[in-house]
Amino acid sequence: MKTFKSVFDNYDWETIKTKIYSTTSSQVVIALAKTKRNLDDFLALISPAGQPYLEQMAQIAHELTKKRFGKTIQMYAPLYLSNECQNICTYCGFSLDNKIKRKTLTGNEITLEIEVLKKAGFDHVLLVTGEANHTVNIDYFLKAITQIKNDFSTISMEVQPLSIEEYEQLHDAGIYSILVYQETYHRDVYKQYHTKGKKSNFDFRLETPDRVGTAGIHKIGLGVLLGLEDWRTDSFFNALHLDYLQKTYWQTKYSVSFPRLRPAEGVIEPNFIMDDTDLTQLICAYRLWNEDLEISLSTRENQKFRDNIIPIGITSMSAGSKTNPGGYVVDPQSLEQFEISDERSASEIAKVISSRGYESVWKDWDKIYSLKV
């Protein structure tokens, strides 16, 4: 089966990087003047030459987002089911070489965590685990989904890459979206960060969204871990991946996230610093390039940045997040995957969204929408 790898192999990292950093202001102006933009325009908008035009980009991004999504922000919460992991990844608190207490939630413990999230008002949950196939595998996922699906109208997942058949099982069980991040599209650098485990297989991870799309999952979420490599070059390849997926699996919806490397147990410092201005430029560039793309921002970011970015292009936000299994009530002291920055509650975030003239959306999907008639 043809996959994104056949497209990816035609591009060279250094060539794209040089093209980005040699972009001129006139190329940015041309991109800004268009009403429909392509990947070359996206490249221009994320370039250093594009940064002086950030205010203009933000104004256009605001109008495009309002036109396509209205003045709404979807609310979701992550539910970490396990911190067990067989991979060694130098940037992750769950890495196998971190000698810490491992925990996988039982059915009763999942129930306790669900109760807290439902009381907070959430109807969209993102299930997250480490990559430990002997413990948190398809059987565990299906059992957890069966337990959870009556409490949430929308269930998303961010777990290890699976087979097409396993994604089909998740689809049949009621999963709405799958998030899978390549972390970095620089093949050689990828090897340096992923030294052991199945995640060290660059190509297998690269082709995961193809398997998700083939299985008919309603939405696919992509992103890179900002801080591992040059953010501009990595983001171009992420956009290239999205462009391919949208053309290949055109009935599927897509989203993008912007995780910046955060402190965690035993992890490295970022090799590449991305400041708030850079991240704002990237968010605007994605919106100008793709009006239909859902754009998500997590509690990795501080409250000032999250508050100010609301009108510019974001369509979904997490709130009151815990990044450790049982973190809401069962085992608050278990190992976090990373430190969150915005620690405000869901109700506090909702009030901020309202103060900006936007509406918090807790439910915008129901499984009945996918039933065939």
C-alpha positions as CSV (number, residue, x, y, z in Angstrom):
1,M,0.0,0.0,0.0
2,K,1.2,3.5,-0.9
3,T,2.0,5.6,2.2
4,F,3.3,9.1,3.1
5,K,6.8,7.6,3.0
6,S,6.7,7.7,-0.8
7,V,6.2,11.5,-0.6
8,F,8.5,12.1,2.3
9,D,11.5,10.4,0.6
10,N,11.3,12.9,-2.2
11,Y,12.2,15.8,0.2
12,D,15.6,16.7,1.8
13,W,15.7,18.3,5.2
14,E,18.6,20.6,4.5
15,T,17.2,21.7,1.2
16,I,13.8,22.7,2.9
17,K,15.6,24.4,5.7
18,T,17.7,26.5,3.3
19,K,14.6,27.4,1.4
20,I,12.8,28.5,4.6
21,Y,15.7,30.7,5.8
22,S,16.3,32.3,2.4
23,T,12.7,33.3,2.0
24,T,12.3,37.0,1.2
25,S,9.7,39.5,2.5
26,S,8.3,39.9,-1.0
27,Q,7.4,36.1,-1.0
28,V,5.6,36.6,2.3
29,V,3.7,39.6,0.9
30,I,2.6,37.4,-2.0
31,A,1.4,34.6,0.3
32,L,-0.5,37.1,2.5
33,A,-2.3,38.5,-0.6
34,K,-3.8,35.1,-1.6
35,T,-7.1,33.8,-0.5
36,K,-6.1,30.2,-1.1
37,R,-2.6,29.2,0.0
38,N,-0.4,26.2,-0.8
39,L,2.6,24.6,0.9
40,D,5.0,27.1,-0.6
41,D,3.0,29.9,1.0
42,F,3.0,28.1,4.3
43,L,6.8,27.8,4.0
44,A,7.0,31.6,3.5
45,L,4.7,32.4,6.4
46,I,6.7,30.3,8.9
47,S,10.1,31.8,7.7
48,P,12.0,34.4,9.6
49,A,11.0,36.9,6.9
50,G,7.4,36.3,7.9
51,Q,7.8,37.4,11.5
52,P,7.5,41.2,10.8
53,Y,4.1,40.5,9.3
54,L,2.8,38.8,12.4
55,E,0.1,41.4,13.2
56,Q,-1.3,41.1,9.7
57,M,-1.2,37.3,9.9
58,A,-3.0,37.3,13.2
59,Q,-5.8,39.5,11.9
60,I,-6.3,37.2,8.9
61,A,-6.1,34.2,11.1
62,H,-8.8,35.6,13.4
63,E,-11.2,36.3,10.5
64,L,-10.7,32.9,8.9
65,T,-11.2,31.0,12.2
66,K,-14.3,33.0,13.0
67,K,-15.7,32.3,9.5
68,R,-15.1,28.6,9.6
69,F,-15.6,27.7,13.3
70,G,-17.4,30.6,14.8
71,K,-16.4,32.1,18.2
72,T,-16.2,28.7,19.9
73,I,-13.5,26.7,21.8
74,Q,-13.9,23.0,22.2
75,M,-13.1,21.7,25.7
76,Y,-11.4,18.4,26.4
77,A,-9.4,16.7,29.2
78,P,-6.7,14.0,29.0
79,L,-7.1,10.8,31.0
80,Y,-3.8,9.1,31.5
81,L,-4.4,5.4,31.9
82,S,-0.8,4.2,32.3
83,N,2.8,5.4,32.5
84,E,4.3,2.0,31.7
85,C,6.5,2.2,28.6
86,Q,9.0,-0.1,26.8
87,N,10.7,2.8,24.9
88,I,13.7,4.9,25.9
89,C,13.0,8.4,24.7
90,T,15.3,11.1,26.1
91,Y,12.6,13.8,26.3
92,C,9.8,11.8,28.1
93,G,9.2,11.3,31.8
94,F,7.7,7.8,31.0
95,S,11.0,6.6,29.4
96,L,11.9,3.0,30.3
97,D,15.3,4.1,31.8
98,N,13.5,6.3,34.4
99,K,13.5,4.2,37.6
100,I,10.2,5.3,38.9
101,K,6.9,3.8,40.0
102,R,4.8,2.5,37.1
103,K,1.1,2.4,37.2
104,T,-1.8,1.2,35.0
105,L,-5.3,2.1,36.1
106,T,-7.7,-0.7,36.9
107,G,-11.4,-0.6,36.0
108,N,-12.4,0.7,39.4
109,E,-9.7,3.4,39.3
110,I,-10.9,4.5,35.8
111,T,-14.4,4.9,37.2
112,L,-13.1,7.2,40.0
113,E,-11.2,9.4,37.5
114,I,-14.2,9.6,35.2
115,E,-16.4,10.9,38.1
116,V,-14.0,13.8,38.6
117,L,-14.0,14.7,34.9
118,K,-17.7,14.5,34.5
119,K,-18.2,16.7,37.6
120,A,-16.0,19.3,35.9
121,G,-18.3,19.3,32.9
122,F,-16.1,17.4,30.4
123,D,-17.8,15.3,27.6
124,H,-14.6,14.9,25.5
125,V,-11.8,12.8,26.9
126,L,-8.4,12.0,25.4
127,L,-7.0,8.6,26.5
128,V,-3.2,8.6,26.9
129,T,-0.8,5.8,27.8
130,G,2.9,5.0,27.5
131,E,3.9,2.3,24.9
132,A,3.9,-1.0,26.7
133,N,2.4,-3.6,24.4
134,H,2.4,-6.4,27.1
135,T,0.2,-4.3,29.4
136,V,-1.6,-1.5,27.6
137,N,-2.5,-3.2,24.4
138,I,-5.6,-3.5,22.2
139,D,-7.4,-5.7,24.7
140,Y,-6.8,-3.2,27.5
141,F,-7.9,-0.3,25.2
142,L,-11.2,-2.0,24.2
143,K,-12.0,-2.9,27.8
144,A,-11.4,0.7,28.9
145,I,-13.4,2.1,26.0
146,T,-16.4,-0.1,26.8
147,Q,-16.3,1.2,30.4
148,I,-15.9,4.9,29.3
149,K,-18.1,5.3,26.2
150,N,-21.4,5.8,28.1
151,D,-19.9,8.7,30.0
152,F,-18.4,10.7,27.1
153,S,-19.8,11.6,23.7
154,T,-16.3,12.0,22.3
155,I,-13.3,9.7,23.0
156,S,-9.9,10.3,21.4
157,M,-6.7,8.4,21.9
158,E,-3.0,9.0,22.0
159,V,-1.3,5.7,22.4
160,Q,1.3,3.5,20.6
161,P,1.1,3.0,16.8
162,L,-1.2,0.0,16.0
163,S,-2.1,-2.1,13.0
164,I,-4.9,-1.3,10.6
165,E,-6.9,-4.1,12.0
166,E,-6.5,-2.8,15.6
167,Y,-7.5,0.7,14.5
168,E,-10.6,-0.8,12.9
169,Q,-11.4,-2.4,16.2
170,L,-11.1,1.0,17.9
171,H,-13.3,2.6,15.3
172,D,-16.0,0.0,15.8
173,A,-15.7,0.5,19.6
174,G,-16.5,4.2,19.2
175,I,-13.2,6.0,19.0
176,Y,-13.6,9.4,17.4
177,S,-10.0,10.5,16.8
178,I,-6.4,9.2,17.0
179,L,-3.5,11.5,17.8
180,V,0.0,10.4,16.7
181,Y,3.0,12.7,16.7
182,Q,6.1,12.0,14.7
183,E,8.0,14.1,17.3
184,T,10.6,15.1,14.6
185,Y,10.7,14.5,10.9
186,H,14.5,14.6,10.9
187,R,15.3,11.0,10.4
188,D,18.9,11.0,11.8
189,V,18.1,13.2,14.8
190,Y,15.0,11.0,15.5
191,K,17.4,8.1,16.2
192,Q,19.3,10.1,18.8
193,Y,16.1,10.8,20.8
194,H,14.6,7.3,20.5
195,T,17.3,4.8,21.5
196,K,15.3,1.7,22.4
197,G,11.9,0.2,21.8
198,K,9.4,0.0,19.0
199,K,9.2,3.8,18.8
200,S,12.8,3.8,17.5
201,N,11.4,2.6,14.1
202,F,11.0,5.9,12.3
203,D,9.2,4.5,9.3
204,F,6.7,2.5,11.2
205,R,5.7,5.6,13.1
206,L,5.7,7.8,9.9
207,E,3.2,5.4,8.3
208,T,0.9,5.3,11.3
209,P,-1.6,8.0,10.1
210,D,-2.0,6.0,6.8
211,R,-3.1,3.0,8.9
212,V,-5.5,5.2,10.9
213,G,-6.9,6.7,7.7
214,T,-7.4,3.3,6.1
215,A,-9.3,2.2,9.2
216,G,-11.8,5.0,8.7
217,I,-11.2,6.8,12.0
218,H,-13.2,10.1,11.9
219,K,-10.3,12.4,12.8
220,I,-6.5,12.3,12.8
221,G,-4.3,14.6,14.8
222,L,-0.6,15.4,14.0
223,G,2.1,17.4,15.5
224,V,5.8,17.6,16.3
225,L,7.5,18.0,19.7
226,L,8.8,21.6,19.4
227,G,12.3,21.8,20.9
228,L,13.8,18.6,19.4
229,E,14.8,20.2,16.1
230,D,14.4,23.4,14.1
231,W,10.7,24.2,14.5
232,R,10.3,25.8,11.1
233,T,11.7,22.8,9.2
234,D,9.9,20.3,11.3
235,S,6.6,22.2,10.9
236,F,6.9,22.3,7.1
237,F,7.2,18.5,7.1
238,N,4.2,18.2,9.4
239,A,2.2,20.4,7.0
240,L,3.4,18.2,4.1
241,H,2.2,15.2,6.0
242,L,-1.2,16.8,6.6
243,D,-1.5,17.9,3.0
244,Y,-0.9,14.3,1.8
245,L,-3.4,12.8,4.3
246,Q,-6.1,15.3,3.4
247,K,-5.8,14.5,-0.3
248,T,-5.6,10.7,0.3
249,Y,-8.2,10.3,3.1
250,W,-10.4,13.2,2.1
251,Q,-13.4,12.1,4.2
252,T,-11.3,12.4,7.4
253,K,-11.0,15.5,9.6
254,Y,-7.6,16.7,10.8
255,S,-6.1,18.6,13.7
256,V,-2.7,19.9,14.7
257,S,-1.2,20.4,18.1
258,F,1.9,22.3,19.3
259,P,3.5,20.6,22.2
260,R,6.6,22.5,23.3
261,L,9.2,20.4,25.3
262,R,8.4,20.8,29.0
263,P,10.3,19.7,32.1
264,A,9.8,16.1,33.2
265,E,11.6,13.5,35.3
266,G,15.0,12.7,33.7
267,V,14.5,14.6,30.4
268,I,16.8,16.7,28.3
269,E,16.7,20.4,27.9
270,P,15.3,21.7,24.5
271,N,17.9,21.8,21.8
272,F,16.0,24.5,20.0
273,I,14.2,27.3,21.8
274,M,10.8,28.4,20.5
275,D,9.5,31.6,22.1
276,D,5.9,32.8,22.3
277,T,6.3,35.0,19.2
278,D,7.5,31.9,17.2
279,L,4.5,29.8,18.3
280,T,2.1,32.6,17.5
281,Q,3.6,32.8,14.0
282,L,3.2,29.1,13.5
283,I,-0.4,29.0,14.7
284,C,-1.3,31.9,12.3
285,A,0.6,30.2,9.4
286,Y,-1.4,27.0,9.9
287,R,-4.7,28.9,9.9
288,L,-3.8,30.9,6.8
289,W,-2.7,27.8,5.0
290,N,-5.7,25.6,6.0
291,E,-9.0,27.1,7.0
292,D,-10.5,23.7,7.9
293,L,-7.7,22.5,10.2
294,E,-8.6,22.1,13.9
295,I,-5.9,23.7,16.0
296,S,-5.5,22.6,19.6
297,L,-3.5,24.1,22.5
298,S,-2.8,22.1,25.7
299,T,-1.9,23.1,29.3
300,R,1.8,22.9,28.4
301,E,1.4,26.6,27.6
302,N,1.2,29.2,30.3
303,Q,-2.1,30.9,31.1
304,K,-1.1,34.3,29.7
305,F,-0.3,32.9,26.3
306,R,-3.4,30.7,26.2
307,D,-5.6,33.5,27.1
308,N,-4.2,35.8,24.4
309,I,-4.2,33.2,21.7
310,I,-7.9,32.4,21.9
311,P,-9.1,34.9,19.3
312,I,-6.3,34.1,16.8
313,G,-6.8,30.6,15.6
314,I,-7.3,28.0,18.3
315,T,-10.4,25.8,18.1
316,S,-9.8,23.4,21.1
317,M,-8.2,23.6,24.6
318,S,-7.6,21.2,27.4
319,A,-8.1,22.4,31.0
320,G,-7.5,21.2,34.5
321,S,-5.2,18.6,33.1
322,K,-3.2,15.9,34.9
323,T,-0.5,14.1,33.0
324,N,-0.1,11.1,35.3
325,P,-2.2,8.0,35.6
326,G,-4.7,8.5,38.4
327,G,-3.7,12.2,38.6
328,Y,-7.2,13.5,39.2
329,V,-8.0,11.5,42.3
330,V,-6.6,7.9,42.4
331,D,-2.9,8.6,42.7
332,P,-2.0,12.3,42.4
333,Q,1.7,11.6,43.2
334,S,2.3,9.2,40.4
335,L,4.9,10.1,37.7
336,E,3.9,12.9,35.3
337,Q,4.7,12.6,31.6
338,F,5.6,16.3,31.8
339,E,4.8,19.4,33.9
340,I,1.8,21.4,33.0
341,S,2.0,25.2,33.0
342,D,-1.6,26.3,33.1
343,E,-3.0,24.8,36.3
344,R,-6.4,26.6,36.3
345,S,-9.6,24.5,36.6
346,A,-12.0,23.9,33.7
347,S,-14.5,26.4,35.1
348,E,-11.8,29.1,35.3
349,I,-10.8,28.5,31.7
350,A,-14.4,28.6,30.6
351,K,-14.8,32.0,32.3
352,V,-11.7,33.3,30.5
353,I,-13.1,32.0,27.2
354,S,-16.4,33.7,27.9
355,S,-14.6,37.0,28.8
356,R,-13.0,37.0,25.4
357,G,-16.5,36.8,23.7
358,Y,-16.2,33.1,22.9
359,E,-18.3,30.1,23.9
360,S,-16.9,27.0,25.6
361,V,-18.2,23.9,23.7
362,W,-18.3,20.8,25.9
363,K,-20.1,18.5,23.3
364,D,-20.1,18.8,19.5
365,W,-20.2,15.2,18.5
366,D,-22.3,12.2,19.1
367,K,-21.9,8.6,17.9
368,I,-25.3,8.8,16.3
369,Y,-23.8,11.1,13.7
370,S,-21.7,8.3,12.3
371,L,-24.6,5.8,12.0
372,K,-25.4,4.8,8.4
373,V,-29.0,5.0,7.2
